């Protein structure tokens, strides 16, 4: 079996998005790609398209591989989801296990940029025994 694309291998091993500096890269594997929705795209107003990665036929993955990136401040907290352009269904990122309720019946994935951390106000206090 041929090794997967380095981006796909990194997504499988460490999850997504892949963060390099102030750039967050999202990966999708499949015949067609969803759209990326987030605060930066006005959610459903201006979804961001994925681009198909060029394929080396000797190392082609089983499914086509797609990616898209956002430039984000280094101290940002970001929620996002994928949107199926045909069904308009919100889809969670299969390479990101972190999700939270969006308050409207769906879930969003989330991540912190390298200089961000959860607010102490949002953390649950630990029980003292």
N, CA, C and O atoms as a printed pandas DataFrame, in Angstrom:
     atom_number atom_name residue_name chain_id  residue_number  x_coord  y_coord  z_coord
0              1         N          UNK        A               1    0.838   -1.181    0.000
1              2        CA          UNK        A               1    0.000    0.000    0.000
2              3         C          UNK        A               1    0.883    1.244    0.000
3              4         O          UNK        A               1    1.894    1.288    0.702
4              5         N          UNK        A               2    0.509    2.252   -0.781
5              6        CA          UNK        A               2    1.322    3.457   -0.880
6              7         C          UNK        A               2    1.074    4.369    0.310
7              8         O          UNK        A               2   -0.034    4.393    0.845
8              9         N          UNK        A               3    2.086    5.122    0.736
9             10        CA          UNK        A               3    1.883    6.027    1.868
10            11         C          UNK        A               3    0.949    7.167    1.479
11            12         O          UNK        A               3    0.976    7.621    0.335
12            13         N          UNK        A               4    0.111    7.645    2.429
13            14        CA          UNK        A               4   -0.801    8.731    2.098
14            15         C          UNK        A               4   -0.060   10.055    1.942
15            16         O          UNK        A               4    1.105   10.179    2.321
16            17         N          UNK        A               5   -0.738   11.014    1.393
17            18        CA          UNK        A               5   -0.233   12.366    1.266
18            19         C          UNK        A               5    0.257   12.845    2.637
19            20         O          UNK        A               5   -0.373   12.525    3.646
20            21         N          UNK        A               6    1.357   13.598    2.708
21            22        CA          UNK        A               6    1.877   14.061    4.009
22            23         C          UNK        A               6    0.854   14.861    4.821
23            24         O          UNK        A               6    0.811   14.732    6.044
24            25         N          UNK        A               7    0.036   15.680    4.168
25            26        CA          UNK        A               7   -1.002   16.413    4.901
26            27         C          UNK        A               7   -2.025   15.464    5.500
27            28         O          UNK        A               7   -2.435   15.634    6.648
28            29         N          UNK        A               8   -2.440   14.464    4.727
29            30        CA          UNK        A               8   -3.403   13.492    5.217
30            31         C          UNK        A               8   -2.800   12.686    6.358
31            32         O          UNK        A               8   -3.470   12.428    7.358
32            33         N          UNK        A               9   -1.558   12.292    6.218
33            34        CA          UNK        A               9   -0.883   11.532    7.279
34            35         C          UNK        A               9   -0.844   12.363    8.566
35            36         O          UNK        A               9   -1.098   11.843    9.652
36            37         N          UNK        A              10   -0.525   13.650    8.439
37            38        CA          UNK        A              10   -0.470   14.520    9.618
38            39         C          UNK        A              10   -1.855   14.687   10.240
39            40         O          UNK        A              10   -1.993   14.664   11.463
40            41         N          UNK        A              11   -2.884   14.857    9.402
41            42        CA          UNK        A              11   -4.257   14.980    9.901
42            43         C          UNK        A              11   -4.682   13.713   10.628
43            44         O          UNK        A              11   -5.315   13.786   11.681
44            45         N          UNK        A              12   -4.338   12.549   10.074
45            46        CA          UNK        A              12   -4.700   11.282   10.706
46            47         C          UNK        A              12   -3.991   11.092   12.039
47            48         O          UNK        A              12   -4.565   10.545   12.981
48            49         N          UNK        A              13   -2.753   11.539   12.119
49            50        CA          UNK        A              13   -1.962   11.340   13.335
50            51         C          UNK        A              13   -2.259   12.377   14.419
51            52         O          UNK        A              13   -2.387   12.029   15.593
52            53         N          UNK        A              14   -2.368   13.654   14.027
53            54        CA          UNK        A              14   -2.487   14.723   15.026
54            55         C          UNK        A              14   -3.834   15.440   15.016
55            56         O          UNK        A              14   -4.110   16.228   15.920
56            57         N          UNK        A              15   -4.662   15.191   14.035
57            58        CA          UNK        A              15   -5.939   15.880   13.945
58            59         C          UNK        A              15   -5.832   17.159   13.133
59            60         O          UNK        A              15   -4.755   17.548   12.682
60            61         N          UNK        A              16   -6.986   17.803   12.959
61            62        CA          UNK        A              16   -7.043   19.040   12.201
62            63         C          UNK        A              16   -7.737   20.104   13.027
63            64         O          UNK        A              16   -8.444   19.788   13.984
64            65         N          UNK        A              17   -7.545   21.343   12.671
65            66        CA          UNK        A              17   -6.768   21.803   11.545
66            67         C          UNK        A              17   -5.272   21.667   11.797
67            68         O          UNK        A              17   -4.830   21.551   12.940
68            69         N          UNK        A              18   -4.516   21.684   10.732
69            70        CA          UNK        A              18   -3.060   21.681   10.825
70            71         C          UNK        A              18   -2.652   23.148   10.940
71            72         O          UNK        A              18   -2.910   23.947   10.041
72            73         N          UNK        A              19   -2.018   23.485   12.046
73            74        CA          UNK        A              19   -1.691   24.885   12.314
74            75         C          UNK        A              19   -0.204   25.117   12.097
75            76         O          UNK        A              19    0.646   24.432   12.667
76            77         N          UNK        A              20    0.082   26.102   11.259
77            78        CA          UNK        A              20    1.457   26.524   10.988
78            79         C          UNK        A              20    1.458   28.043   11.044
79            80         O          UNK        A              20    0.915   28.701   10.156
80            81         N          UNK        A              21    2.072   28.608   12.096
81            82        CA          UNK        A              21    2.056   30.052   12.276
82            83         C          UNK        A              21    0.636   30.525   12.496
83            84         O          UNK        A              21   -0.040   30.052   13.410
84            85         N          UNK        A              22    0.166   31.460   11.666
85            86        CA          UNK        A              22   -1.200   31.955   11.804
86            87         C          UNK        A              22   -2.140   31.348   10.756
87            88         O          UNK        A              22   -3.195   31.906   10.456
88            89         N          UNK        A              23   -1.747   30.217   10.217
89            90        CA          UNK        A              23   -2.522   29.554    9.168
90            91         C          UNK        A              23   -3.059   28.218    9.686
91            92         O          UNK        A              23   -2.313   27.403   10.227
92            93         N          UNK        A              24   -4.368   28.011    9.510
93            94        CA          UNK        A              24   -5.022   26.761    9.893
94            95         C          UNK        A              24   -5.510   26.078    8.618
95            96         O          UNK        A              24   -6.292   26.654    7.862
96            97         N          UNK        A              25   -5.047   24.854    8.382
97            98        CA          UNK        A              25   -5.393   24.112    7.167
98            99         C          UNK        A              25   -6.299   22.944    7.517
99           100         O          UNK        A              25   -6.026   22.175    8.439
100          101         N          UNK        A              26   -7.372   22.830    6.767
101          102        CA          UNK        A              26   -8.381   21.792    6.955
102          103         C          UNK        A              26   -8.281   20.807    5.797
103          104         O          UNK        A              26   -8.016   21.203    4.662
104          105         N          UNK        A              27   -8.493   19.531    6.081
105          106        CA          UNK        A              27   -8.359   18.455    5.099
106          107         C          UNK        A              27   -9.688   17.728    4.959
107          108         O          UNK        A              27  -10.407   17.541    5.940
108          109         N          UNK        A              28  -10.009   17.323    3.749
109          110        CA          UNK        A              28  -11.197   16.503    3.488
110          111         C          UNK        A              28  -10.809   15.417    2.504
111          112         O          UNK        A              28  -10.061   15.658    1.557
112          113         N          UNK        A              29  -11.316   14.237    2.733
113          114        CA          UNK        A              29  -11.071   13.090    1.876
114          115         C          UNK        A              29  -12.410   12.612    1.324
115          116         O          UNK        A              29  -13.305   12.270    2.098
116          117         N          UNK        A              30  -12.563   12.582    0.001
117          118        CA          UNK        A              30  -13.817   12.131   -0.586
118          119         C          UNK        A              30  -13.936   12.542   -2.043
119          120         O          UNK        A              30  -13.136   13.334   -2.542
120          121         N          UNK        A              31  -14.936   12.001   -2.719
121          122        CA          UNK        A              31  -15.136   12.299   -4.135
122          123         C          UNK        A              31  -15.461   13.776   -4.358
123          124         O          UNK        A              31  -15.014   14.375   -5.336
124          125         N          UNK        A              32  -16.237   14.353   -3.452
125          126        CA          UNK        A              32  -16.546   15.781   -3.501
126          127         C          UNK        A              32  -16.241   16.358   -2.127
127          128         O          UNK        A              32  -16.170   15.629   -1.138
128          129         N          UNK        A              33  -16.062   17.667   -2.076
129          130        CA          UNK        A              33  -15.707   18.314   -0.813
130          131         C          UNK        A              33  -16.849   19.184   -0.309
131          132         O          UNK        A              33  -17.617   19.742   -1.093
132          133         N          UNK        A              34  -16.950   19.290    1.017
133          134        CA          UNK        A              34  -17.925   20.216    1.583
134          135         C          UNK        A              34  -17.387   21.641    1.493
135          136         O          UNK        A              34  -16.351   21.883    0.874
136          137         N          UNK        A              35  -18.084   22.564    2.102
137          138        CA          UNK        A              35  -17.634   23.937    2.247
138          139         C          UNK        A              35  -17.275   24.149    3.714
139          140         O          UNK        A              35  -17.850   23.501    4.589
140          141         N          UNK        A              36  -16.342   25.039    3.991
141          142        CA          UNK        A              36  -15.973   25.377    5.358
142          143         C          UNK        A              36  -16.800   26.588    5.780
143          144         O          UNK        A              36  -16.820   27.609    5.094
144          145         N          UNK        A              37  -17.486   26.461    6.925
145          146        CA          UNK        A              37  -18.233   27.590    7.460
146          147         C          UNK        A              37  -17.701   27.902    8.854
147          148         O          UNK        A              37  -17.372   27.006    9.632
148          149         N          UNK        A              38  -17.625   29.207    9.147
149          150        CA          UNK        A              38  -17.097   29.651   10.434
150          151         C          UNK        A              38  -17.425   31.135   10.591
151          152         O          UNK        A              38  -18.057   31.740    9.725
152          153         N          UNK        A              39  -16.985   31.706   11.709
153          154        CA          UNK        A              39  -17.163   33.147   11.900
154          155         C          UNK        A              39  -16.500   33.929   10.778
155          156         O          UNK        A              39  -17.030   34.948   10.336
156          157         N          UNK        A              40  -15.352   33.468   10.317
157          158        CA          UNK        A              40  -14.615   34.214    9.288
158          159         C          UNK        A              40  -15.347   34.239    7.947
159          160         O          UNK        A              40  -15.053   35.080    7.097
160          161         N          UNK        A              41  -16.293   33.327    7.755
161          162        CA          UNK        A              41  -17.039   33.303    6.485
162          163         C          UNK        A              41  -18.482   33.768    6.660
163          164         O          UNK        A              41  -19.295   33.643    5.744
164          165         N          UNK        A              42  -18.796   34.301    7.834
165          166        CA          UNK        A              42  -20.193   34.675    8.067
166          167         C          UNK        A              42  -21.083   33.450    8.130
167          168         O          UNK        A              42  -22.272   33.516    7.816
168          169         N          UNK        A              43  -20.508   32.340    8.534
169          170        CA          UNK        A              43  -21.159   31.031    8.582
170          171         C          UNK        A              43  -21.745   30.689    7.218
171          172         O          UNK        A              43  -20.984   30.506    6.268
172          173         N          UNK        A              44  -23.040   30.596    7.084
173          174        CA          UNK        A              44  -23.634   30.150    5.815
174          175         C          UNK        A              44  -23.623   31.239    4.735
175          176         O          UNK        A              44  -23.943   30.957    3.580
176          177         N          UNK        A              45  -23.260   32.478    5.092
177          178        CA          UNK        A              45  -23.315   33.574    4.120
178          179         C          UNK        A              45  -22.220   33.489    3.057
179          180         O          UNK        A              45  -22.492   33.706    1.876
180          181         N          UNK        A              46  -20.990   33.178    3.458
181          182        CA          UNK        A              46  -19.865   33.119    2.516
182          183         C          UNK        A              46  -19.000   31.890    2.804
183          184         O          UNK        A              46  -17.851   32.035    3.223
184          185         N          UNK        A              47  -19.520   30.705    2.590
185          186        CA          UNK        A              47  -18.714   29.510    2.881
186          187         C          UNK        A              47  -17.450   29.466    2.029
187          188         O          UNK        A              47  -17.429   29.960    0.902
188          189         N          UNK        A              48  -16.416   28.878    2.576
189          190        CA          UNK        A              48  -15.119   28.796    1.891
190          191         C          UNK        A              48  -14.994   27.431    1.223
191          192         O          UNK        A              48  -15.216   26.398    1.856
192          193         N          UNK        A              49  -14.642   27.433   -0.042
193          194        CA          UNK        A              49  -14.511   26.188   -0.811
194          195         C          UNK        A              49  -13.180   25.501   -0.538
195          196         O          UNK        A              49  -12.181   26.152   -0.234
196          197         N          UNK        A              50  -13.181   24.201   -0.648
197          198        CA          UNK        A              50  -11.967   23.399   -0.603
198          199         C          UNK        A              50  -11.423   23.305   -2.025
199          200         O          UNK        A              50  -12.177   23.395   -2.994
200          201         N          UNK        A              51  -10.114   23.124   -2.140
201          202        CA          UNK        A              51   -9.487   22.900   -3.445
202          203         C          UNK        A              51   -8.907   21.490   -3.465
203          204         O          UNK        A              51   -8.316   21.024   -2.490
204          205         N          UNK        A              52   -9.091   20.837   -4.587
205          206        CA          UNK        A              52   -8.548   19.479   -4.730
206          207         C          UNK        A              52   -7.029   19.565   -4.856
207          208         O          UNK        A              52   -6.501   20.359   -5.635
208          209         N          UNK        A              53   -6.349   18.749   -4.089
209          210        CA          UNK        A              53   -4.893   18.721   -4.143
210          211         C          UNK        A              53   -4.449   17.952   -5.367
211          212         O          UNK        A              53   -5.103   16.993   -5.777
212          213         N          UNK        A              54   -3.340   18.367   -5.949
213          214        CA          UNK        A              54   -2.827   17.638   -7.105
214          215         C          UNK        A              54   -2.458   16.232   -6.662
215          216         O          UNK        A              54   -2.036   16.009   -5.528
216          217         N          UNK        A              55   -2.622   15.306   -7.567
217          218        CA          UNK        A              55   -2.439   13.897   -7.236
218          219         C          UNK        A              55   -1.289   13.321   -8.040
219          220         O          UNK        A              55   -1.241   13.456   -9.263
220          221         N          UNK        A              56   -0.367   12.681   -7.346
221          222        CA          UNK        A              56    0.690   11.907   -7.989
222          223         C          UNK        A              56    0.127   10.495   -8.115
223          224         O          UNK        A              56   -0.119    9.838   -7.103
224          225         N          UNK        A              57   -0.079   10.022   -9.329
225          226        CA          UNK        A              57   -0.783    8.751   -9.537
226          227         C          UNK        A              57   -0.130    7.574   -8.818
227          228         O          UNK        A              57   -0.816    6.616   -8.462
228          229         N          UNK        A              58    1.178    7.628   -8.600
229          230        CA          UNK        A              58    1.827    6.512   -7.896
230          231         C          UNK        A              58    1.582    6.566   -6.400
231          232         O          UNK        A              58    1.747    5.558   -5.713
232          233         N          UNK        A              59    1.187    7.731   -5.876
233          234        CA          UNK        A              59    0.944    7.873   -4.443
234          235         C          UNK        A              59   -0.468    8.357   -4.150
235          236         O          UNK        A              59   -0.730    8.905   -3.080
236          237         N          UNK        A              60   -1.357    8.160   -5.076
237          238        CA          UNK        A              60   -2.713    8.671   -4.919
238          239         C          UNK        A              60   -3.416    7.999   -3.744
239          240         O          UNK        A              60   -3.316    6.784   -3.578
240          241         N          UNK        A              61   -4.129    8.781   -2.922
241          242        CA          UNK        A              61   -4.920    8.177   -1.852
242          243         C          UNK        A              61   -6.113    7.439   -2.456
243          244         O          UNK        A              61   -6.413    7.596   -3.640
244          245         N          UNK        A              62   -6.779    6.645   -1.650
245          246        CA          UNK        A              62   -7.945    5.921   -2.138
246          247         C          UNK        A              62   -9.045    6.886   -2.557
247          248         O          UNK        A              62   -9.756    6.625   -3.528
248          249         N          UNK        A              63   -9.194    7.982   -1.850
249          250        CA          UNK        A              63  -10.179    9.008   -2.157
250          251         C          UNK        A              63   -9.443   10.290   -2.549
251          252         O          UNK        A              63   -8.315   10.505   -2.104
252          253         N          UNK        A              64  -10.051   11.138   -3.366
253          254        CA          UNK        A              64   -9.432   12.439   -3.637
254          255         C          UNK        A              64   -9.246   13.215   -2.337
255          256         O          UNK        A              64  -10.028   13.062   -1.398
256          257         N          UNK        A              65   -8.218   14.038   -2.289
257          258        CA          UNK        A              65   -7.879   14.811   -1.101
258          259         C          UNK        A              65   -8.063   16.288   -1.404
259          260         O          UNK        A              65   -7.661   16.773   -2.462
260          261         N          UNK        A              66   -8.679   17.002   -0.460
261          262        CA          UNK        A              66   -9.011   18.409   -0.608
262          263         C          UNK        A              66   -8.463   19.176    0.586
263          264         O          UNK        A              66   -8.283   18.607    1.663
264          265         N          UNK        A              67   -8.196   20.476    0.397
265          266        CA          UNK        A              67   -7.777   21.301    1.537
266          267         C          UNK        A              67   -8.250   22.732    1.357
267          268         O          UNK        A              67   -8.526   23.182    0.245
268          269         N          UNK        A              68   -8.337   23.423    2.459
269          270        CA          UNK        A              68   -8.593   24.858    2.481
270          271         C          UNK        A              68   -7.945   25.410    3.729
271          272         O          UNK        A              68   -7.770   24.686    4.709
272          273         N          UNK        A              69   -7.589   26.674    3.708
273          274        CA          UNK        A              69   -6.885   27.287    4.835
274          275         C          UNK        A              69   -7.504   28.625    5.206
275          276         O          UNK        A              69   -8.115   29.303    4.380
276          277         N          UNK        A              70   -7.326   28.985    6.474
277          278        CA          UNK        A              70   -7.716   30.285    6.989
278          279         C          UNK        A              70   -6.498   30.927    7.626
279          280         O          UNK        A              70   -5.668   30.237    8.218
280          281         N          UNK        A              71   -6.384   32.236    7.510
281          282        CA          UNK        A              71   -5.376   32.994    8.230
282          283         C          UNK        A              71   -6.066   33.570    9.462
283          284         O          UNK        A              71   -7.059   34.290    9.350
284          285         N          UNK        A              72   -5.529   33.244   10.638
285          286        CA          UNK        A              72   -6.219   33.526   11.897
286          287         C          UNK        A              72   -5.238   34.152   12.882
287          288         O          UNK        A              72   -4.069   33.769   12.906
288          289         N          UNK        A              73   -5.692   35.115   13.701
289          290        CA          UNK        A              73   -4.811   35.670   14.731
290          291         C          UNK        A              73   -4.289   34.560   15.650
291          292         O          UNK        A              73   -4.997   33.588   15.912
292          293         N          UNK        A              74   -3.057   34.703   16.136
293          294        CA          UNK        A              74   -2.432   33.633   16.922
294          295         C          UNK        A              74   -3.090   33.372   18.276
295          296         O          UNK        A              74   -2.815   32.348   18.903
296          297         N          UNK        A              75   -3.956   34.281   18.740
297          298        CA          UNK        A              75   -4.605   34.076   20.038
298          299         C          UNK        A              75   -6.104   33.799   19.903
299          300         O          UNK        A              75   -6.857   34.029   20.848
300          301         N          UNK        A              76   -6.540   33.315   18.760
301          302        CA          UNK        A              76   -7.966   33.116   18.480
302          303         C          UNK        A              76   -8.477   31.751   18.936
303          304         O          UNK        A              76   -7.755   30.754   18.943
304          305         N          UNK        A              77   -9.746   31.754   19.315
305          306        CA          UNK        A              77  -10.546   30.541   19.502
306          307         C          UNK        A              77  -11.477   30.505   18.306
307          308         O          UNK        A              77  -12.112   31.512   17.993
308          309         N          UNK        A              78  -11.572   29.367   17.627
309          310        CA          UNK        A              78  -12.356   29.284   16.389
310          311         C          UNK        A              78  -13.312   28.097   16.454
311          312         O          UNK        A              78  -12.923   26.983   16.803
312          313         N          UNK        A              79  -14.566   28.360   16.111
313          314        CA          UNK        A              79  -15.543   27.297   15.901
314          315         C          UNK        A              79  -15.828   27.239   14.404
315          316         O          UNK        A              79  -15.849   28.260   13.717
316          317         N          UNK        A              80  -16.046   26.018   13.918
317          318        CA          UNK        A              80  -16.306   25.838   12.492
318          319         C          UNK        A              80  -17.060   24.539   12.275
319          320         O          UNK        A              80  -17.169   23.710   13.178
320          321         N          UNK        A              81  -17.571   24.375   11.084
321          322        CA          UNK        A              81  -18.206   23.130   10.654
322          323         C          UNK        A              81  -18.032   23.055    9.142
323          324         O          UNK        A              81  -17.607   24.014    8.499
324          325         N          UNK        A              82  -18.365   21.909    8.600
325          326        CA          UNK        A              82  -18.393   21.747    7.154
326          327         C          UNK        A              82  -19.853   21.738    6.726
327          328         O          UNK        A              82  -20.732   21.331    7.485
328          329         N          UNK        A              83  -20.097   22.186    5.515
329          330        CA          UNK        A              83  -21.448   22.267    4.982
330          331         C          UNK        A              83  -21.509   21.496    3.674
331          332         O          UNK        A              83  -20.757   21.785    2.744
332          333         N          UNK        A              84  -22.407   20.513    3.600
333          334        CA          UNK        A              84  -22.618   19.783    2.355
334          335         C          UNK        A              84  -23.360   20.725    1.404
335          336         O          UNK        A              84  -24.472   21.153    1.712
336          337         N          UNK        A              85  -22.758   21.056    0.247
337          338        CA          UNK        A              85  -23.387   22.031   -0.649
338          339         C          UNK        A              85  -24.706   21.542   -1.253
339          340         O          UNK        A              85  -25.536   22.359   -1.651
340          341         N          UNK        A              86  -24.911   20.238   -1.329
341          342        CA          UNK        A              86  -26.144   19.715   -1.912
342          343         C          UNK        A              86  -27.281   19.654   -0.891
343          344         O          UNK        A              86  -28.369   20.176   -1.137
344          345         N          UNK        A              87  -27.030   19.018    0.254
345          346        CA          UNK        A              87  -28.084   18.820    1.252
346          347         C          UNK        A              87  -28.178   19.970    2.252
347          348         O          UNK        A              87  -29.160   20.070    2.987
348          349         N          UNK        A              88  -27.153   20.849    2.288
349          350        CA          UNK        A              88  -27.062   21.941    3.266
350          351         C          UNK        A              88  -26.923   21.416    4.697
351          352         O          UNK        A              88  -27.175   22.142    5.659
352          353         N          UNK        A              89  -26.521   20.157    4.828
353          354        CA          UNK        A              89  -26.310   19.540    6.142
354          355         C          UNK        A              89  -24.961   19.975    6.710
355          356         O          UNK        A              89  -23.956   20.016    6.000
356          357         N          UNK        A              90  -24.960   20.301    8.009
357          358        CA          UNK        A              90  -23.708   20.604    8.702
358          359         C          UNK        A              90  -23.023   19.293    9.045
359          360         O          UNK        A              90  -23.667   18.355    9.518
360          361         N          UNK        A              91  -21.718   19.225    8.809
361          362        CA          UNK        A              91  -20.933   18.004    9.009
362          363         C          UNK        A              91  -19.771   18.350    9.923
363          364         O          UNK        A              91  -19.119   19.378    9.745
364          365         N          UNK        A              92  -19.512   17.496   10.898
365          366        CA          UNK        A              92  -18.337   17.690   11.746
366          367         C          UNK        A              92  -17.088   17.222   11.015
367          368         O          UNK        A              92  -17.140   16.337   10.161
368          369         N          UNK        A              93  -15.981   17.828   11.364
369          370        CA          UNK        A              93  -14.680   17.486   10.794
370          371         C          UNK        A              93  -14.267   16.107   11.305
371          372         O          UNK        A              93  -14.095   15.929   12.511
372          373         N          UNK        A              94  -14.106   15.134   10.416
373          374        CA          UNK        A              94  -13.759   13.780   10.877
374          375         C          UNK        A              94  -12.362   13.685   11.498
375          376         O          UNK        A              94  -12.058   12.693   12.160
376          377         N          UNK        A              95  -11.510   14.689   11.299
377          378        CA          UNK        A              95  -10.164   14.657   11.874
378          379         C          UNK        A              95  -10.023   15.547   13.104
379          380         O          UNK        A              95   -8.910   15.754   13.588
380          381         N          UNK        A              96  -11.137   16.079   13.622
381          382        CA          UNK        A              96  -11.106   16.904   14.827
382          383         C          UNK        A              96  -12.128   16.350   15.805
383          384         O          UNK        A              96  -13.329   16.406   15.540
384          385         N          UNK        A              97  -11.672   15.816   16.928
385          386        CA          UNK        A              97  -12.568   15.210   17.923
386          387         C          UNK        A              97  -13.184   16.237   18.867
387          388         O          UNK        A              97  -14.060   15.895   19.662
388          389         N          UNK        A              98  -12.738   17.493   18.792
389          390        CA          UNK        A              98  -13.246   18.527   19.694
390          391         C          UNK        A              98  -14.486   19.172   19.080
391          392         O          UNK        A              98  -14.427   19.734   17.987
392          393         N          UNK        A              99  -15.610   19.085   19.794
393          394        CA          UNK        A              99  -16.833   19.727   19.308
394          395         C          UNK        A              99  -17.599   20.314   20.491
395          396         O          UNK        A              99  -17.408   19.923   21.643
396          397         N          UNK        A             100  -18.464   21.256   20.169
397          398        CA          UNK        A             100  -19.274   21.926   21.176
398          399         C          UNK        A             100  -20.640   22.239   20.577
399          400         O          UNK        A             100  -20.778   22.361   19.360
400          401         N          UNK        A             101  -21.642   22.366   21.431
401          402        CA          UNK        A             101  -22.970   22.727   20.957
402          403         C          UNK        A             101  -22.926   24.125   20.356
403          404         O          UNK        A             101  -22.258   25.016   20.881
404          405         N          UNK        A             102  -23.640   24.310   19.254
405          406        CA          UNK        A             102  -23.705   25.646   18.668
406          407         C          UNK        A             102  -24.912   26.423   19.190
407          408         O          UNK        A             102  -25.156   27.553   18.766
408          409         N          UNK        A             103  -25.665   25.820   20.109
409          410        CA          UNK        A             103  -26.815   26.488   20.703
410          411         C          UNK        A             103  -28.058   26.494   19.834
411          412         O          UNK        A             103  -29.084   27.055   20.216
412          413         N          UNK        A             104  -27.970   25.864   18.649
413          414        CA          UNK        A             104  -29.115   25.846   17.731
414          415         C          UNK        A             104  -29.393   24.430   17.222
415          416         O          UNK        A             104  -29.914   24.253   16.120
416          417         N          UNK        A             105  -29.047   23.436   18.020
417          418        CA          UNK        A             105  -29.361   22.060   17.661
418          419         C          UNK        A             105  -28.288   21.321   16.895
419          420         O          UNK        A             105  -28.456   20.136   16.604
420          421         N          UNK        A             106  -27.193   21.974   16.558
421          422        CA          UNK        A             106  -26.081   21.316   15.875
422          423         C          UNK        A             106  -24.832   21.411   16.737
423          424         O          UNK        A             106  -24.846   22.002   17.817
424          425         N          UNK        A             107  -23.777   20.832   16.252
425          426        CA          UNK        A             107  -22.485   20.925   16.920
426          427         C          UNK        A             107  -21.491   21.548   15.949
427          428         O          UNK        A             107  -21.610   21.400   14.733
428          429         N          UNK        A             108  -20.520   22.239   16.505
429          430        CA          UNK        A             108  -19.414   22.791   15.743
430          431         C          UNK        A             108  -18.126   22.197   16.265
431          432         O          UNK        A             108  -18.019   21.876   17.449
432          433         N          UNK        A             109  -17.156   22.051   15.399
433          434        CA          UNK        A             109  -15.798   21.733   15.845
434          435         C          UNK        A             109  -15.182   23.024   16.353
435          436         O          UNK        A             109  -15.643   24.117   16.024
436          437         N          UNK        A             110  -14.131   22.888   17.161
437          438        CA          UNK        A             110  -13.427   24.076   17.622
438          439         C          UNK        A             110  -11.951   23.767   17.778
439          440         O          UNK        A             110  -11.545   22.606   17.832
440          441         N          UNK        A             111  -11.148   24.832   17.849
441          442        CA          UNK        A             111   -9.729   24.715   18.134
442          443         C          UNK        A             111   -9.215   26.047   18.655
443          444         O          UNK        A             111   -9.847   27.088   18.476
444          445         N          UNK        A             112   -8.076   25.996   19.292
445          446        CA          UNK        A             112   -7.389   27.181   19.781
446          447         C          UNK        A             112   -6.118   27.360   18.971
447          448         O          UNK        A             112   -5.408   26.394   18.693
448          449         N          UNK        A             113   -5.837   28.585   18.597
449          450        CA          UNK        A             113   -4.556   28.895   17.978
450          451         C          UNK        A             113   -3.488   28.832   19.068
451          452         O          UNK        A             113   -3.825   28.835   20.252
452          453         N          UNK        A             114   -2.197   28.776   18.693
453          454        CA          UNK        A             114   -1.126   28.524   19.665
454          455         C          UNK        A             114   -1.058   29.482   20.853
455          456         O          UNK        A             114   -0.647   29.065   21.936
456          457         N          UNK        A             115   -1.444   30.743   20.694
457          458        CA          UNK        A             115   -1.347   31.689   21.804
458          459         C          UNK        A             115   -2.667   31.844   22.564
459          460         O          UNK        A             115   -2.785   32.735   23.406
460          461         N          UNK        A             116   -3.647   31.007   22.288
461          462        CA          UNK        A             116   -4.949   31.088   22.947
462          463         C          UNK        A             116   -5.091   29.953   23.959
463          464         O          UNK        A             116   -4.391   28.943   23.890
464          465         N          UNK        A             117   -6.006   30.145   24.888
465          466        CA          UNK        A             117   -6.316   29.126   25.884
466          467         C          UNK        A             117   -7.749   29.358   26.345
467          468         O          UNK        A             117   -8.281   30.457   26.189
468          469         N          UNK        A             118   -8.374   28.334   26.910
469          470        CA          UNK        A             118   -9.725   28.534   27.429
470          471         C          UNK        A             118   -9.735   29.635   28.488
471          472         O          UNK        A             118   -8.807   29.756   29.287
472          473         N          UNK        A             119  -10.790   30.424   28.478
473          474        CA          UNK        A             119  -10.956   31.462   29.494
474          475         C          UNK        A             119  -11.193   30.803   30.840
475          476         O          UNK        A             119  -11.950   29.835   30.912
476          477         N          UNK        A             120  -10.576   31.287   31.909
477          478        CA          UNK        A             120  -10.838   30.711   33.240
478          479         C          UNK        A             120  -12.321   30.765   33.604
479          480         O          UNK        A             120  -12.798   29.925   34.367
480          481         N          UNK        A             121  -13.051   31.736   33.071
481          482        CA          UNK        A             121  -14.478   31.853   33.344
482          483         C          UNK        A             121  -15.244   30.667   32.769
483          484         O          UNK        A             121  -16.255   30.253   33.337
484          485         N          UNK        A             122  -14.777   30.115   31.652
485          486        CA          UNK        A             122  -15.484   29.020   30.996
486          487         C          UNK        A             122  -15.143   27.648   31.574
487          488         O          UNK        A             122  -15.816   26.666   31.259
488          489         N          UNK        A             123  -14.122   27.565   32.403
489          490        CA          UNK        A             123  -13.721   26.286   32.970
490          491         C          UNK        A             123  -14.593   25.941   34.184
491          492         O          UNK        A             123  -14.950   26.815   34.975
492          493         N          UNK        A             124  -14.921   24.678   34.311
493          494        CA          UNK        A             124  -15.698   24.216   35.458
494          495         C          UNK        A             124  -14.797   24.145   36.670
495          496         O          UNK        A             124  -13.664   23.673   36.578
496          497         N          UNK        A             125  -15.284   24.605   37.796
497          498        CA          UNK        A             125  -14.435   24.502   38.995
498          499         C          UNK        A             125  -14.299   23.024   39.406
499          500         O          UNK        A             125  -15.238   22.240   39.268
500          501         N          UNK        A             126  -13.142   22.673   39.897
501          502        CA          UNK        A             126  -12.935   21.295   40.342
502          503         C          UNK        A             126  -13.522   21.131   41.737
503          504         O          UNK        A             126  -13.511   22.059   42.546
504          505         N          UNK        A             127  -14.016   19.978   41.995
505          506        CA          UNK        A             127  -14.568   19.681   43.318
506          507         C          UNK        A             127  -13.450   19.380   44.287
507          508         O          UNK        A             127  -12.520   18.637   43.973
508          509         N          UNK        A             128  -13.546   19.953   45.444
509          510        CA          UNK        A             128  -12.550   19.680   46.492
510          511         C          UNK        A             128  -13.153   18.684   47.457
511          512         O          UNK        A             128  -14.226   18.914   48.014
512          513         N          UNK        A             129  -12.472   17.595   47.650
513          514        CA          UNK        A             129  -12.962   16.546   48.555
514          515         C          UNK        A             129  -12.281   16.614   49.891
515          516         O          UNK        A             129  -12.572   15.807   50.774
